[in-house]
Amino acid sequence: MANSTREDCRKYYETWFRPNISYLVVVGDLSLAETKKLVSSYFGKWKKAETPKQEFAPALQPEKTQIVMVDKDDAVQSVIQVGYPITYTPGSPDAIPASVMNFVLGGGASSRLFMNLREDKAYTYGAYSSLSSDEYMGRFGASASVRNAVTDSAVQEIMAEMKKMREDTVSTNELARTKNYLMGSFARSLEDKQTVGNFALNIERYKLPKDYYQNYLKNLEAVNKVDVGKMAQKYILPEQAYIIVVGKKSETAQGLERFGEVIYYDKWGKKME
């Protein structure tokens, strides 16, 4: 940051702030003619330009689970993140059944991670998981913040729930409850203009079918137990995960080392011997 100059900012702006790589979404009580007039007035002089082609090296999935700890010697609790990259693109055929599977595992307060780590074990105020989609590389993540004394136990329970998600068939009640929640959440989201705008943006940006969101509820209702099991097998990978813990090494290291070799870093990201 200290080495960044005004000229650097100007060059970045002139390189990347271009209409040919931008999207404009308007949601509101306006006619198409009114919208076009406003857009022309405010953006009509914005010039197109060639932009650099970006290539990204794929994120690497570990061949086996790796454990990393960031030592923060004044921490009274540990922040646990279990995650890894996945190929999971917006609007893919997996998107809806995978979202159902993830909600069963850790998408809300009735999900398995929450019920185990908070309601049963009282390790944390909340434990959740997520599947993040992206056109280049998606991500699975599970997280919880726990007191130092139960750090290793919490890691063990997160990994156990991930394994159970792969091995156990989702119950009829879990599946129905999850689909009902997601249906209700989707219906409520349509009341928000920003959400409607995001739907339109997603369709254009990710080249989704024009009726993708019109068919969302029908496709969600069609998800069954077999679909959920397939998604768990594909995206829940406890044997190929990064386990990252930020906490007090002196109080948590011994417990973590029972899972395997732990790589330690200080709070500035420098590897510790």
SVG drawing of the C-alpha trace seen along z (x, -y; Angstrom):
<svg xmlns="http://www.w3.org/2000/svg" viewBox="-43 -13 55 57">
<polyline fill="none" stroke="black" stroke-width="0.4" points="0.0,0.0 2.8,-2.4 4.3,-2.0 1.0,-2.7 0.9,-6.0 -1.8,-8.2 -0.5,-7.2 -1.0,-3.6 -4.6,-4.2 -5.2,-6.2 -3.7,-3.5 -5.8,-0.8 -9.0,-2.9 -8.2,-3.6 -7.4,0.1 -10.3,1.8 -13.2,-0.6 -14.6,-0.1 -18.2,0.3 -17.3,3.4 -16.6,5.4 -19.3,3.9 -23.0,4.7 -25.7,2.2 -28.9,3.4 -31.8,1.2 -34.8,2.3 -37.6,-0.1 -40.8,-1.9 -39.2,-3.0 -40.1,-2.4 -37.4,-1.0 -37.4,-4.4 -36.8,-6.3 -34.1,-3.9 -32.3,-4.2 -32.4,-8.0 -30.9,-8.0 -28.2,-5.5 -27.3,-7.5 -27.1,-10.7 -24.9,-9.4 -22.8,-6.7 -23.0,-7.7 -19.5,-9.2 -17.9,-6.2 -15.4,-4.8 -14.7,-1.2 -11.2,0.1 -9.3,3.3 -8.6,4.9 -5.9,7.4 -6.8,11.0 -6.7,12.6 -5.5,16.2 -5.7,17.8 -3.8,20.8 -6.2,23.3 -6.3,23.5 -4.8,26.7 -6.8,29.2 -4.6,31.1 -3.9,34.7 -4.6,35.3 -5.9,33.2 -3.5,30.5 -3.6,28.7 -2.4,25.1 -2.4,23.1 -1.9,19.3 -0.6,18.6 -2.3,15.6 -1.0,15.8 -3.6,13.5 -6.6,15.4 -9.3,16.7 -11.0,18.7 -10.0,20.4 -11.5,19.6 -11.7,22.8 -12.0,23.0 -12.2,26.2 -12.1,25.6 -10.9,26.5 -11.4,25.4 -14.0,27.1 -15.2,26.9 -18.7,25.4 -19.9,22.9 -23.0,20.7 -26.1,22.2 -24.6,25.6 -26.8,28.7 -25.4,29.3 -26.2,25.8 -29.7,26.5 -29.2,30.1 -25.8,29.1 -27.4,26.1 -29.9,28.5 -27.1,30.9 -25.1,28.0 -28.0,26.7 -28.6,30.1 -24.9,30.1 -24.4,26.6 -26.6,24.0 -28.7,22.9 -29.6,23.2 -31.4,26.5 -28.5,28.1 -26.2,30.9 -23.1,28.8 -25.2,26.3 -27.1,28.9 -24.0,30.9 -21.5,28.2 -23.9,25.7 -27.1,27.5 -25.5,30.8 -21.9,30.0 -22.2,26.2 -18.8,25.6 -19.9,22.5 -22.6,19.9 -22.8,21.2 -21.3,23.6 -22.0,23.4 -20.9,24.6 -21.1,23.0 -20.7,23.8 -19.5,20.8 -19.8,20.9 -17.6,19.0 -16.9,19.3 -13.2,19.9 -13.1,21.8 -15.6,22.5 -15.1,23.3 -16.4,25.4 -16.0,24.1 -17.1,25.0 -16.4,22.8 -16.9,22.2 -15.4,20.1 -14.9,22.1 -13.1,21.7 -9.5,22.8 -10.1,25.9 -12.4,27.6 -10.6,26.6 -9.5,30.2 -12.9,31.6 -14.6,29.1 -12.4,30.0 -13.1,33.6 -16.9,33.0 -16.8,30.9 -14.8,33.6 -17.1,36.3 -20.2,34.5 -18.6,34.1 -17.9,37.9 -21.5,38.7 -22.8,36.4 -21.0,38.6 -22.0,41.9 -25.6,41.4 -28.7,41.0 -30.5,37.7 -33.7,38.3 -37.1,37.6 -37.6,34.9 -34.3,33.2 -34.9,33.1 -38.5,31.7 -37.5,29.1 -34.6,28.0 -36.6,27.6 -39.4,25.8 -36.9,23.3 -35.2,22.7 -38.5,22.3 -39.7,19.7 -36.4,17.9 -36.5,17.7 -40.1,16.4 -39.3,13.7 -36.2,12.6 -38.3,11.6 -39.7,8.7 -36.2,7.1 -35.4,5.1 -31.6,5.7 -32.1,9.4 -34.2,9.2 -31.4,7.1 -28.8,9.7 -30.9,12.4 -30.8,10.5 -27.1,9.9 -26.4,13.6 -28.4,14.5 -26.3,12.2 -22.9,12.6 -23.0,16.4 -25.1,17.1 -27.8,18.8 -31.1,19.8 -33.5,16.9 -36.0,18.9 -33.4,20.1 -35.1,18.3 -38.6,18.9 -37.9,22.7 -36.0,22.5 -38.8,23.7 -39.8,26.5 -36.2,27.7 -35.8,27.4 -38.9,29.4 -37.5,32.2 -34.4,32.7 -34.5,36.1 -32.4,38.2 -30.3,39.7 -29.4,36.3 -28.3,35.1 -26.1,38.2 -24.5,37.7 -23.7,34.0 -22.2,35.1 -19.9,37.6 -18.8,35.0 -18.3,31.9 -17.7,33.0 -14.1,34.1 -12.9,34.5 -9.8,36.5 -8.7,33.6 -9.3,30.5 -7.3,27.6 -8.0,27.2 -7.0,23.7 -7.1,22.7 -6.4,19.2 -5.8,19.4 -3.5,19.7 -0.8,22.3 0.2,23.0 -3.3,24.1 -4.4,25.9 -1.4,27.3 -1.2,30.6 -4.8,31.4 -4.5,30.5 -1.4,32.6 -3.3,35.8 -4.9,35.2 -1.5,35.2 1.4,32.8 0.5,29.2 2.2,26.3 2.5,23.2 2.5,19.5 2.7,16.3 -0.1,13.7 1.9,12.0 1.9,15.1 5.5,16.0 6.1,19.7 7.3,20.8 10.0,23.4"/>
</svg>
